[in-house]
Amino acid sequence: MNVAITTPTGNVGRHVLRLVLQAGVRPRVLLRHPSALPPGVRSRVDAVMVDQLVPETVVEATVGVDALYWVDPPTSLPDPLEGYRQVTESLVAAVRANGIGKVVFQSSVGAECRHGMGDIDGLALTETALDALGVDVVHLRCGYFFTNLLFDLDSILGGTITTAMDIDRKLPWVAPEDIAAVATARLLGSAWCGRHVQALHGPEDLSFREVGQVLSEALDRTVVVRQVSDDDVRAELEGFGMSPAQIASIVDMTAGVRDGFVPENPRDYTTTTPTTLAGWARTRVKAVCEV
């Protein structure tokens, strides 16, 4: 089996890469800057420079590929959904041109809504495009990444988490390495075919208030949660120079998840993953505090 991995240095992709190598497979890795690969990895992979917004580069890079782990990368386009459309066009062109038979797609909870979920609508676009191709595909509907907290790390270390979410609304939170374990099992597995949705909900649903409590215990310092309005978020993002469409993609995503959304896939044995937020925080966040 010829396996290709996109975003091999990302929060999930780097773990997928490690697991594939540990399985004895030499993968093809697709990324903008092959030099970003760790030195110990470069001799163990076939690295190809790719711009996922350019179909020709993706088609050329995936010749002979049997199974593909695909992540829609962030783009700097003023309209994020246009970025998702272009990236999806590259994926579709590659699958069609090269007869790629299996795709493991990193999606998100909320993609099942198809519309009204801001940035997640772009992942829904990719899901529907893959479904139309009729290949073997699994959509990994991931919960809220633990690593999203790192975007607010300075504030957390200062004792505050800021969010526009209802701080008492419980959400599925998941570790990227747990997503990678399932993604790799699907990517290398031969016992499945057709279309599948695999939700990944982490070990438990947590509210932001509970996340603050977990971080307080893990970091040995008080971390409080501050709820802000959508307008507050818009004003802050405008200050960063974001376009109206970029701002809407973020604000609408939060509102879509916050305002009555219930995941299509229930929590059960197959959607529950093992890594706890407390354990992750002690190894990833507390380590930063001690540097």
Secondary structure, DSSP 8 states (H G I E B T S, - for coil): --EEEESTTSTTHHHHHHHHHHTT---EEEES-GGGS-HHHHTTSEEEE--TT-HHHHHHHTTT-SEEEE-------SSHHHHHHHHHHHHHHHHHHHT--EEEEEEETTGGG-SSSTTHHHHHHHHHHHHHHTSEEEEEEE-EEGGGGGGGHHHHHTTEEEESS-TTS-EEEE-HHHHHHHHHHHHH--S--SEEEEEE--SSEE-HHHHHHHHHHHHTS--EEEE--HHHHHHHHHHTT--HHHHHHHHHHHHHHHSS---SS---TTT--S--HHHHIIIIIHHHHT-
